[in-house]
Amino acid sequence: MAPSIMEILFALGLNEEIVGVTSFCDYPETAATKPKIGGFVNPSIEKIVSLKPDLVIAIGEGNRGETIYRLGNLGLSVYCVNPKGFD
């Protein structure tokens, strides 16, 4: 649910596994072919659920806690990263 996460997933070669990206995901160009879930702060819960993801990856410093909790309460597996530096 963040452009930075999506870019890392593409760099890891997970293009086929990515079912949706935020409206701000524009790199690599392949991201433009993926369904959009809405914004970074205000993604569409309904759209995310409709894509039936195996895993939703959120970021602690940007995605709203209520969105992360709601997705989890709807039965989706949500992994929240909270990077603080390169270490």
Secondary structure, DSSP 8 states (H G I E B T S, - for coil): --HHHHHHHHHTT-GGG---B-TT--SSGGGGGS-B-B-SSSB-HHHHHHT--S-EEEETTTS-HHHHHHHHHTT--EEEE---S--
